[in-house]
C-alpha cells in the first residue's frame, strides 16, 4: 500500500493583473492593430494629393458656410459629413486635406468593425475581412474623398453587427450600436435608402428566421436605444444644432434617392458596380463568389444575409442611372465578408494539410511565372513593333505561355501529390497575386499623377490639372498686383462649378454677377466660355481658358489599348473638360 504524500499548497491569490500584466495583448489584437495602422496610413497619407472634385467641393463648401455662419449653398449634401467637416474646420481650419479627414476616420472604423462579428464568423474570417477592406483599392480611394458613401457603408455594417450581436446575447450595447448605425445611415446620403430597401426585403423574405433569433427586450432597452437614436440624429444631422436646416436635407435624401432612378442622365453619375468591381477588385470578386457559394450551401443566417446584401445592392445599382461614383462600396463590404470566409477556409486547409513541399512550391513557381508573364505583357504593350518583326508582334504570347506553364505545374502536383493540395496551391498563388494587384491598383488610383486620374472610372468626374494651374495663376497675380496672396479683386460671372468656388474661398474681394454686362471693372473676371472672345467692358483684358474637370469613358478603343489601360490606367490622349476663362485686366499690372 502506498501512502499519499501531501503536496505543498500553491499560492493562487495573487491579483490577475500581477500574473499577466498584458493578458489582453494577444496575437489577434496585435494583428488587428497592424491592420488598422496600415489602413490609416493608406487612407490618410497625403490625403490632399488631389484637389477636391466638384462633388467633394460642394460638400466642403456646406461645412465652410456652417463654420463661417454664411448662407448654405443650394442643393443636397450629406448632413453627417457636413457636421463632421464643420468640427474639423473649427479645430484644424479648412483645406483639401482636412476636408477629407472625416471620411478617412470613417474608413478606418469600417476596417475595424468586422472584429465585432468574430463570435459569429470566427477569428480567422474577421481578420481576413479586415485585411481585405484595409487593402481594397476602392475602399481606400473612397475613404480619401469627401463623399458620403463610406459613411453609408459604415452605418449599414454597424446595423448588421449590432443586430446579430444583440440576438446572440441581448446586451444593451449592441442595441445601441444598431441605433447608432441607423443614425449614421440616415444622415450619410441618399444611398442609405438602397441599404434600407435591401435590408427590408431580406427581413421580409426571412421573417420567421429573424423573428426566432430576436431576443426579448425590456421597455428600458428600447427606450434607451430610442433616446440614443434621436440624440445622435440631432447631433449628426444638424452639426450639434449649428445647422438646423440639416433636418430638411435629411428628410429630402429619400426624394434625392428616388430621383436617381430616372432616365435623365446626371453629370455626376458613376459607372455601375459590376463594371467597377471587375476592374478594381479582382481578388474580392473571385474570393467573394467562392464564399457566396459556401454561404448558400450553409444555413447560417448571418452569412446568407451578406449574400442578400451583396445581390440586392447590385440589382438596385444596375437600375440606378444616377448612381454616385462611390456606390460600389456598398457591394464591396458584403463581398469582403464572403471573400473572408473563403480565404479562412483556405487558411484552415493549409493548417491541417498544407506543406511547403506542395503548396509552397506551387506558390513560388506561380509568383516567378507571374512576373515573367507580366514583364512580357507590359513589354508588348509599350514597344512599337515594325511590320516585319514577327517576334515582336507575337510577344503577347509570353503571358499566355506563362499561364499554360503554371497550369501544367498545378496538374503535375495534382497527379504526384493530391488534387486538394494542388487546388490549395492554386488558390494560395491566386490570393498572393491578387494582393499584389490590389496594392498596385490602389497606389495608381490614390497616389498617381493628377493627369492620370481622369482615366480612373471610380473617380467619377475628377478635377483637371488645369484647375490647379488656374489657382496658381490667381495666387501669383494676387501677390504681384496687391502684395497679398488673397487680396485680388475677382468677379465671377454666372454659375461656376463648385471646385472653382472652393479654390476661391480664401479671396476676400470676390463678387458674383449674373452676366458680363453687370460685371464691374475688376482685376480678374472668371466667366464660362465666351464665343466671341471679348468681354465688351471697354477695358483691355487678356483671357486664358482652363479646364475644370476631366471627362473620359473607356469605350471605342482597340483591344491592345484597353489592355494597356487596364494595366497602366492611362492612355496617350487628353480627356475632355468643361472649361472656364480667367480674364486679367492688362492696364492694372504694376
C-alpha positions as CSV (number, residue, x, y, z in Angstrom):
1,X,0.0,0.0,0.0
2,X,1.3,3.4,-0.9
3,X,0.7,6.5,1.2
4,X,-0.2,9.7,-0.5
5,X,2.3,12.4,0.2
6,X,0.7,15.7,0.8
7,X,1.8,18.3,-1.7
8,X,2.7,21.8,-0.7
9,X,-0.1,24.3,-1.5
10,X,0.4,26.8,-4.3
11,X,-0.4,30.4,-3.6
12,X,-3.1,31.4,-6.1
13,X,-4.5,34.6,-4.6
14,X,-2.2,37.0,-6.5
15,X,-4.1,39.6,-8.5
16,X,-4.7,38.7,-12.1
17,X,-3.0,42.0,-13.2
18,X,0.2,40.9,-11.5
19,X,0.1,37.4,-13.1
20,X,-0.4,38.7,-16.6
21,X,0.0,42.5,-17.0
22,X,-0.6,42.3,-20.8
23,X,-3.1,39.5,-20.9
24,X,-5.2,41.5,-23.3
25,X,-2.4,41.8,-25.8
26,X,-3.0,38.6,-27.8
27,X,-1.8,37.8,-31.3
28,X,-5.2,38.6,-32.6
29,X,-5.2,42.0,-31.0
30,X,-1.7,42.7,-32.4
31,X,-2.8,41.7,-35.9
32,X,-5.9,44.0,-35.7
33,X,-3.6,46.8,-34.6
34,X,-1.3,46.3,-37.6
35,X,-4.3,46.1,-40.0
36,X,-5.8,49.3,-38.6
37,X,-2.4,51.1,-38.7
38,X,-1.9,50.0,-42.3
39,X,-5.5,51.1,-43.2
40,X,-5.0,54.5,-41.5
41,X,-1.6,55.0,-43.3
42,X,-3.1,54.1,-46.7
43,X,-6.1,56.4,-46.2
44,X,-4.6,59.4,-44.5
45,X,-1.1,59.5,-46.1
46,X,-1.0,62.5,-48.5
47,X,-4.8,62.8,-48.4
48,X,-4.6,66.2,-50.1
49,X,-2.7,64.7,-53.1
50,X,-5.6,65.5,-55.4
51,X,-7.6,68.8,-55.3
52,X,-11.3,68.5,-54.5
53,X,-13.6,67.5,-57.3
54,X,-16.9,69.2,-57.9
55,X,-18.8,66.7,-55.7
56,X,-16.3,66.9,-52.9
57,X,-16.2,70.7,-53.1
58,X,-20.0,71.0,-52.8
59,X,-19.8,69.1,-49.6
60,X,-16.9,71.1,-48.3
61,X,-18.5,74.4,-49.1
62,X,-21.5,73.5,-47.0
63,X,-19.3,72.8,-44.0
64,X,-17.4,76.0,-44.6
65,X,-20.6,78.0,-44.7
66,X,-21.7,76.5,-41.4
67,X,-18.3,77.2,-39.9
68,X,-18.3,80.8,-41.0
69,X,-22.1,81.4,-40.3
70,X,-22.9,82.1,-44.0
71,X,-25.8,81.1,-46.1
72,X,-25.6,77.5,-47.2
73,X,-25.2,76.7,-51.0
74,X,-28.3,75.2,-52.6
75,X,-28.5,71.5,-53.3
76,X,-28.4,68.2,-51.5
77,X,-25.5,67.1,-49.3
78,X,-24.5,64.6,-46.6
79,X,-25.6,66.1,-43.3
80,X,-23.3,63.7,-41.5
81,X,-20.2,64.8,-43.4
82,X,-21.3,68.5,-43.1
83,X,-21.4,68.1,-39.3
84,X,-18.1,66.3,-39.1
85,X,-16.3,68.6,-41.6
86,X,-17.6,71.6,-39.6
87,X,-16.0,70.2,-36.5
88,X,-12.8,69.5,-38.4
89,X,-12.7,73.1,-39.8
90,X,-13.2,74.6,-36.4
91,X,-10.3,72.5,-35.0
92,X,-7.9,72.4,-37.9
93,X,-9.1,75.1,-40.4
94,X,-10.2,74.3,-44.0
95,X,-8.0,72.7,-46.6
96,X,-8.2,69.8,-49.2
97,X,-6.7,67.5,-46.6
98,X,-8.9,68.4,-43.6
99,X,-12.0,68.3,-45.8
100,X,-11.2,64.5,-46.2
101,X,-10.3,63.8,-42.6
102,X,-13.8,62.7,-41.5
103,X,-14.1,60.3,-44.4
104,X,-10.7,58.9,-43.6
105,X,-11.7,58.2,-40.0
106,X,-15.0,56.6,-41.1
107,X,-13.0,54.4,-43.5
108,X,-10.7,53.2,-40.7
109,X,-13.7,52.4,-38.5
110,X,-15.1,50.4,-41.4
111,X,-11.9,48.3,-41.4
112,X,-12.1,47.7,-37.6
113,X,-15.8,46.9,-37.4
114,X,-15.6,43.3,-38.6
115,X,-13.9,42.4,-35.3
116,X,-17.3,42.8,-33.6
117,X,-18.6,39.7,-35.5
118,X,-15.8,37.4,-34.5
119,X,-18.1,35.3,-32.3
120,X,-20.4,34.6,-35.2
121,X,-17.8,34.2,-38.0
122,X,-14.6,33.2,-36.2
123,X,-11.3,34.9,-35.6
124,X,-9.7,34.0,-38.9
125,X,-12.6,35.1,-41.1
126,X,-12.9,38.5,-39.4
127,X,-9.2,39.1,-39.5
128,X,-9.2,38.4,-43.2
129,X,-12.2,40.6,-43.8
130,X,-10.5,43.5,-42.0
131,X,-7.4,42.8,-44.1
132,X,-9.4,42.8,-47.4
133,X,-11.1,46.0,-46.5
134,X,-7.8,47.6,-45.5
135,X,-6.2,46.8,-48.9
136,X,-9.3,47.3,-51.1
137,X,-8.4,49.9,-53.7
138,X,-12.0,51.2,-53.9
139,X,-12.4,51.3,-50.1
140,X,-9.1,53.2,-49.8
141,X,-9.9,55.7,-52.6
142,X,-13.4,56.4,-51.3
143,X,-12.2,56.9,-47.8
144,X,-9.9,59.6,-49.3
145,X,-12.8,61.5,-50.9
146,X,-15.2,63.9,-49.2
147,X,-18.3,61.9,-50.2
148,X,-20.9,60.1,-48.1
149,X,-20.5,56.5,-49.4
150,X,-18.0,55.4,-46.8
151,X,-20.4,56.6,-44.1
152,X,-23.3,54.8,-45.7
153,X,-21.3,51.5,-45.7
154,X,-20.2,52.0,-42.1
155,X,-23.8,52.7,-41.0
156,X,-25.0,49.5,-42.7
157,X,-22.3,47.3,-41.2
158,X,-23.0,48.9,-37.7
159,X,-26.6,47.9,-38.1
160,X,-25.8,44.3,-39.1
161,X,-23.2,43.9,-36.3
162,X,-25.5,45.4,-33.7
163,X,-28.5,43.2,-34.6
164,X,-26.6,39.9,-34.8
165,X,-24.6,40.5,-31.6
166,X,-27.8,41.7,-29.8
167,X,-29.5,38.5,-31.0
168,X,-26.7,36.4,-29.5
169,X,-26.5,37.8,-26.0
170,X,-29.2,40.5,-25.7
171,X,-26.8,43.1,-24.3
172,X,-27.9,46.8,-24.4
173,X,-24.6,47.9,-26.0
174,X,-25.4,46.0,-29.2
175,X,-28.8,47.6,-29.5
176,X,-27.2,51.0,-29.1
177,X,-24.7,50.0,-31.9
178,X,-27.7,49.2,-34.1
179,X,-29.4,52.5,-33.3
180,X,-26.1,54.3,-33.9
181,X,-25.7,52.6,-37.3
182,X,-29.2,53.7,-38.2
183,X,-28.4,57.3,-37.3
184,X,-25.2,57.3,-39.3
185,X,-27.0,55.7,-42.2
186,X,-29.9,58.1,-42.3
187,X,-27.6,61.2,-42.3
188,X,-25.0,59.8,-44.6
189,X,-26.6,60.4,-48.0
190,X,-29.2,59.2,-50.5
191,X,-27.7,55.7,-50.8
192,X,-28.9,55.0,-47.3
193,X,-32.3,54.1,-48.8
194,X,-30.6,51.5,-51.0
195,X,-29.4,49.8,-47.8
196,X,-32.8,50.1,-46.1
197,X,-34.7,48.7,-49.0
198,X,-32.3,45.7,-49.3
199,X,-32.4,45.0,-45.6
200,X,-36.2,45.4,-45.5
201,X,-36.6,42.9,-48.3
202,X,-34.2,40.4,-46.6
203,X,-36.1,40.6,-43.4
204,X,-39.4,40.2,-45.2
205,X,-38.2,37.1,-47.0
206,X,-36.7,35.5,-43.9
207,X,-39.1,36.9,-41.3
208,X,-39.6,33.7,-39.4
209,X,-35.8,33.2,-39.1
210,X,-35.2,36.8,-37.9
211,X,-38.1,36.7,-35.5
212,X,-36.9,33.4,-34.0
213,X,-33.4,34.8,-33.2
214,X,-34.6,38.2,-31.9
215,X,-34.2,38.2,-28.1
216,X,-36.9,39.7,-25.8
217,X,-36.0,43.3,-24.9
218,X,-37.3,45.2,-22.0
219,X,-39.0,48.5,-22.3
220,X,-36.0,50.2,-20.8
221,X,-33.7,48.8,-23.5
222,X,-36.0,50.2,-26.3
223,X,-36.3,53.5,-24.5
224,X,-32.6,53.9,-24.2
225,X,-32.0,52.9,-27.8
226,X,-34.7,55.4,-29.0
227,X,-33.3,58.3,-27.0
228,X,-29.8,57.4,-28.2
229,X,-31.0,57.3,-31.8
230,X,-32.8,60.7,-31.5
231,X,-29.9,62.4,-29.9
232,X,-27.4,61.1,-32.4
233,X,-29.7,62.1,-35.3
234,X,-29.9,65.6,-33.9
235,X,-26.1,65.9,-33.4
236,X,-25.1,64.3,-36.7
237,X,-27.8,65.9,-38.8
238,X,-27.5,69.4,-37.6
239,X,-23.8,69.8,-36.6
240,X,-24.9,69.9,-33.0
241,X,-27.6,72.5,-33.8
242,X,-25.3,74.7,-35.8
243,X,-27.1,73.7,-39.0
244,X,-30.8,73.2,-38.3
245,X,-31.5,73.1,-42.0
246,X,-29.8,69.7,-41.9
247,X,-33.2,68.2,-40.8
248,X,-34.8,69.3,-44.0
249,X,-31.9,67.9,-46.0
250,X,-32.0,64.6,-44.2
251,X,-35.7,64.2,-44.9
252,X,-35.1,65.1,-48.6
253,X,-32.5,62.4,-49.1
254,X,-35.3,59.9,-49.9
255,X,-36.5,62.2,-52.7
256,X,-33.0,62.5,-54.0
257,X,-32.6,58.7,-54.0
258,X,-35.8,58.2,-55.9
259,X,-34.7,60.8,-58.5
260,X,-31.6,58.8,-59.2
261,X,-33.7,56.1,-60.9
262,X,-34.9,58.5,-63.6
263,X,-33.7,58.1,-67.2
264,X,-32.4,61.7,-67.2
265,X,-28.6,61.5,-67.1
266,X,-26.9,63.2,-64.2
267,X,-23.5,64.9,-64.7
268,X,-22.1,63.2,-61.6
269,X,-23.4,59.7,-62.3
270,X,-20.9,56.9,-62.0
271,X,-20.3,53.6,-63.6
272,X,-22.2,50.5,-62.4
273,X,-20.8,48.4,-59.6
274,X,-20.5,45.3,-61.7
275,X,-18.0,47.0,-64.0
276,X,-16.1,48.7,-61.2
277,X,-15.8,45.5,-59.2
278,X,-14.3,43.8,-62.2
279,X,-11.6,46.3,-62.9
280,X,-10.8,47.3,-59.3
281,X,-11.4,44.3,-57.1
282,X,-10.4,41.1,-58.9
283,X,-9.4,39.4,-55.6
284,X,-12.6,40.3,-53.8
285,X,-14.7,39.1,-56.8
286,X,-13.1,35.7,-57.1
287,X,-12.8,35.0,-53.3
288,X,-16.3,36.5,-52.7
289,X,-18.0,34.4,-55.3
290,X,-16.5,31.3,-53.7
291,X,-17.6,32.5,-50.3
292,X,-21.1,33.2,-51.7
293,X,-21.3,29.5,-52.8
294,X,-20.3,28.4,-49.3
295,X,-22.9,30.7,-47.7
296,X,-25.7,29.5,-50.0
297,X,-24.9,25.8,-49.2
298,X,-24.9,26.5,-45.5
299,X,-27.8,27.5,-43.2
300,X,-26.2,30.4,-41.3
301,X,-28.5,33.5,-41.4
302,X,-25.7,36.0,-41.0
303,X,-23.7,34.6,-43.9
304,X,-26.8,34.4,-46.1
305,X,-27.6,38.0,-45.1
306,X,-24.3,39.1,-46.6
307,X,-25.3,37.3,-49.8
308,X,-28.7,39.1,-49.8
309,X,-27.0,42.4,-49.1
310,X,-24.5,41.9,-52.0
311,X,-27.0,40.7,-54.6
312,X,-29.7,43.3,-53.6
313,X,-27.2,46.2,-53.8
314,X,-26.0,45.1,-57.3
315,X,-29.6,44.8,-58.6
316,X,-30.6,48.3,-57.3
317,X,-27.3,49.7,-58.6
318,X,-27.9,48.4,-62.1
319,X,-31.3,50.1,-62.1
320,X,-30.0,53.4,-60.8
321,X,-28.9,55.5,-63.8
322,X,-27.9,58.4,-61.5
323,X,-25.8,56.4,-59.0
324,X,-22.9,58.2,-57.3
325,X,-19.5,57.1,-58.3
326,X,-18.9,55.6,-54.9
327,X,-21.9,53.3,-54.8
328,X,-19.5,50.5,-55.5
329,X,-18.6,50.5,-51.8
330,X,-22.0,49.2,-50.7
331,X,-21.2,46.0,-52.7
332,X,-17.6,45.8,-51.5
333,X,-18.4,45.4,-47.8
334,X,-20.6,42.2,-48.0
335,X,-18.3,40.8,-50.7
336,X,-15.3,41.3,-48.4
337,X,-17.1,39.2,-45.7
338,X,-17.9,36.5,-48.2
339,X,-14.3,36.6,-49.5
340,X,-13.0,36.4,-46.0
341,X,-15.0,33.3,-45.4
342,X,-13.5,31.6,-48.5
343,X,-9.9,32.7,-47.5
344,X,-10.5,31.5,-44.0
345,X,-11.4,28.0,-45.3
346,X,-8.1,28.1,-47.4
347,X,-6.2,29.1,-44.2
348,X,-7.7,26.2,-42.2
349,X,-6.9,23.8,-45.1
350,X,-3.3,24.9,-45.1
351,X,-3.1,24.5,-41.3
352,X,-4.4,21.0,-41.5
353,X,-2.8,19.5,-44.6
354,X,-0.6,22.1,-46.2
355,X,3.1,21.7,-46.7
356,X,5.9,23.8,-48.1
357,X,6.8,20.8,-50.4
358,X,3.4,21.1,-52.2
359,X,1.6,24.4,-51.8
360,X,4.8,26.2,-51.1
361,X,6.4,25.1,-54.3
362,X,3.3,25.9,-56.3
363,X,3.2,29.4,-54.8
364,X,6.9,30.0,-55.5
365,X,6.6,28.8,-59.1
366,X,3.4,30.8,-59.6
367,X,4.9,34.1,-58.5
368,X,8.0,33.6,-60.6
369,X,5.9,32.7,-63.7
370,X,3.5,35.7,-63.0
371,X,6.5,38.1,-63.0
372,X,7.7,36.5,-66.2
373,X,4.3,36.9,-67.9
374,X,3.8,40.4,-66.6
375,X,7.2,41.5,-68.0
376,X,6.3,40.0,-71.3
377,X,2.8,41.6,-71.4
378,X,4.0,45.1,-70.5
379,X,6.9,44.9,-72.9
380,X,4.5,44.1,-75.7
381,X,2.3,47.0,-74.7
382,X,5.0,49.7,-74.6
383,X,7.1,48.6,-77.6
384,X,6.5,49.8,-81.1
385,X,6.7,46.8,-83.4
386,X,7.7,47.1,-87.1
387,X,5.5,45.3,-89.6
388,X,8.3,42.8,-90.4
389,X,9.2,42.0,-86.8
390,X,7.1,38.9,-86.2
391,X,8.8,38.1,-82.9
392,X,7.9,41.5,-81.5
393,X,4.3,41.3,-82.8
394,X,3.8,37.9,-81.1
395,X,5.2,39.0,-77.8
396,X,1.7,38.9,-76.3
397,X,2.0,35.1,-76.4
398,X,4.5,35.2,-73.5
399,X,1.9,35.7,-70.7
400,X,-0.3,33.1,-72.4
401,X,2.6,30.6,-72.4
402,X,3.3,31.5,-68.7
403,X,-0.3,30.8,-67.7
404,X,-0.2,27.5,-69.5
405,X,3.1,26.6,-67.9
406,X,1.6,27.3,-64.4
407,X,-1.4,25.2,-65.1
408,X,0.9,22.3,-66.2
409,X,2.7,22.6,-62.9
410,X,-0.5,22.5,-60.9
411,X,-1.7,19.5,-62.9
412,X,1.6,17.8,-62.2
413,X,1.3,18.3,-58.5
414,X,-2.3,17.1,-58.5
415,X,-1.0,13.9,-60.1
416,X,2.0,13.2,-58.0
417,X,0.6,14.5,-54.7
418,X,-3.1,15.1,-54.1
419,X,-5.7,17.1,-56.1
420,X,-6.7,19.1,-53.0
421,X,-3.1,20.1,-52.4
422,X,-2.8,21.4,-56.0
423,X,-6.1,23.3,-55.6
424,X,-4.8,24.9,-52.3
425,X,-1.6,25.9,-54.1
426,X,-3.5,27.4,-56.9
427,X,-5.8,29.3,-54.6
428,X,-2.8,30.5,-52.5
429,X,-1.0,31.7,-55.6
430,X,-4.1,33.5,-56.8
431,X,-4.5,35.2,-53.4
432,X,-0.9,36.4,-53.4
433,X,-1.1,37.7,-56.9
434,X,-4.5,39.3,-56.1
435,X,-3.0,41.1,-53.1
436,X,-0.1,42.4,-55.3
437,X,-2.6,43.6,-57.9
438,X,-4.7,45.3,-55.2
439,X,-1.7,47.2,-53.9
440,X,-0.7,48.2,-57.5
441,X,-4.3,49.3,-58.4
442,X,-4.8,51.1,-55.2
443,X,-1.5,53.0,-55.5
444,X,-2.2,54.1,-59.1
445,X,-5.7,55.2,-58.1
446,X,-4.9,57.1,-54.9
447,X,-1.4,58.3,-55.4
448,X,-0.9,58.5,-59.2
449,X,-0.3,61.8,-61.1
450,X,-3.4,64.1,-61.3
451,X,-3.3,63.9,-65.1
452,X,-4.0,60.2,-65.0
453,X,-6.9,60.4,-62.6
454,X,-9.3,61.2,-65.5
455,X,-8.7,57.6,-66.7
456,X,-10.0,56.1,-63.5
457,X,-13.8,55.3,-63.7
458,X,-14.1,55.1,-59.9
459,X,-13.0,58.8,-59.7
460,X,-16.3,59.9,-61.4
461,X,-15.6,63.3,-62.8
462,X,-12.2,64.2,-61.2
463,X,-10.6,67.7,-61.3
464,X,-8.3,68.6,-64.1
465,X,-4.6,69.7,-63.8
466,X,-5.7,73.0,-65.4
467,X,-7.8,73.7,-62.2
468,X,-4.5,73.7,-60.2
469,X,-2.9,75.9,-62.8
470,X,-5.7,78.4,-62.6
471,X,-5.4,78.5,-58.8
472,X,-1.7,79.1,-59.0
473,X,-2.2,81.8,-61.6
474,X,-4.6,83.6,-59.3
475,X,-2.3,83.4,-56.3
476,X,0.6,84.7,-58.4
477,X,-1.3,87.6,-59.8
478,X,-2.7,88.5,-56.4
479,X,0.8,88.6,-55.0
480,X,2.1,90.8,-57.9
481,X,-0.9,93.2,-58.1
482,X,-1.9,93.5,-54.4
483,X,1.1,92.3,-52.4
484,X,-1.0,89.6,-50.8
485,X,-2.0,86.1,-51.8
486,X,-5.7,86.6,-51.3
487,X,-6.5,90.3,-51.9
488,X,-7.0,90.2,-55.7
489,X,-10.4,91.6,-56.6
490,X,-12.3,88.9,-58.6
491,X,-15.7,89.0,-60.3
492,X,-17.4,85.7,-61.0
493,X,-19.9,85.8,-63.9
494,X,-22.8,83.2,-63.8
495,X,-22.8,79.8,-62.2
496,X,-19.4,78.1,-61.9
497,X,-18.5,74.6,-60.7
498,X,-18.1,74.1,-57.0
499,X,-14.5,73.1,-57.4
500,X,-13.8,76.7,-58.7
501,X,-15.6,78.2,-55.7
502,X,-13.6,76.1,-53.4
503,X,-10.4,77.4,-54.9
504,X,-11.7,81.0,-54.4
505,X,-12.8,80.5,-50.8
506,X,-9.9,82.5,-49.2
507,X,-10.1,85.5,-51.5
508,X,-11.6,88.4,-49.7
509,X,-12.7,90.5,-52.6
510,X,-14.9,88.1,-54.6
511,X,-18.3,89.1,-56.0
512,X,-20.8,87.4,-58.3
513,X,-22.8,88.8,-61.2
514,X,-25.4,87.3,-63.5
515,X,-23.9,88.4,-66.8
516,X,-20.8,90.1,-68.2
517,X,-22.8,93.3,-68.8
518,X,-23.3,93.6,-65.0
519,X,-19.7,92.9,-64.1
520,X,-17.7,95.7,-62.7
521,X,-14.2,96.6,-63.9
522,X,-12.3,94.1,-61.7
523,X,-8.7,93.0,-61.9
524,X,-9.8,89.4,-62.6
525,X,-13.0,88.1,-64.1
526,X,-13.9,84.4,-64.3
527,X,-16.6,83.5,-66.9
528,X,-17.9,80.5,-68.7
529,X,-16.5,80.1,-72.3
530,X,-17.5,83.2,-74.4
531,X,-17.8,82.5,-78.1
532,X,-16.9,86.0,-79.4
533,X,-13.7,86.2,-77.2
534,X,-14.4,89.7,-75.9
535,X,-15.8,90.9,-72.6
536,X,-17.2,94.1,-74.0
537,X,-16.3,96.1,-70.9
538,X,-14.3,98.8,-72.7
539,X,-11.1,97.7,-70.9
540,X,-8.2,95.7,-72.1
541,X,-8.3,92.1,-70.8
542,X,-6.4,89.0,-71.8
543,X,-8.2,85.7,-71.3
544,X,-7.0,82.1,-70.8
545,X,-9.2,79.1,-70.7
546,X,-8.8,76.4,-68.0
547,X,-10.3,73.0,-67.8
548,X,-12.1,72.3,-64.5
549,X,-12.6,68.6,-64.7
550,X,-11.7,65.5,-66.7
551,X,-14.3,63.6,-68.8
552,X,-13.5,60.2,-70.2
553,X,-15.1,56.9,-70.8
554,X,-13.3,53.5,-71.6
555,X,-15.2,52.9,-74.9
556,X,-14.2,52.9,-78.6
557,X,-10.7,51.6,-78.2
558,X,-8.8,48.7,-79.6
559,X,-8.1,45.5,-77.6
560,X,-4.5,46.5,-77.2
561,X,-5.4,50.0,-75.9
562,X,-7.9,48.5,-73.5
563,X,-5.3,46.1,-72.1
564,X,-2.8,48.9,-71.9
565,X,-5.4,50.9,-69.9
566,X,-6.2,48.0,-67.6
567,X,-2.5,47.6,-66.7
568,X,-1.4,51.3,-66.5
569,X,-4.7,53.1,-66.1
570,X,-3.7,55.8,-68.6
571,X,-3.8,56.4,-72.3
572,X,-1.9,58.7,-74.6
573,X,-4.7,61.2,-75.0
574,X,-6.2,64.2,-73.2
575,X,-9.7,63.8,-71.6
576,X,-12.4,66.3,-72.4
577,X,-13.2,69.0,-69.9
578,X,-15.7,71.7,-69.0
579,X,-13.8,75.0,-69.3
580,X,-13.9,78.4,-67.8
581,X,-12.0,81.6,-68.8
582,X,-9.9,83.7,-66.5
583,X,-9.6,87.3,-67.7
584,X,-6.9,89.6,-66.3
585,X,-7.0,93.3,-66.8
586,X,-3.9,94.5,-68.7
587,X,-3.7,98.1,-67.6
588,X,-3.7,97.2,-63.9
589,X,-0.4,95.4,-63.9
590,X,2.1,97.1,-61.6
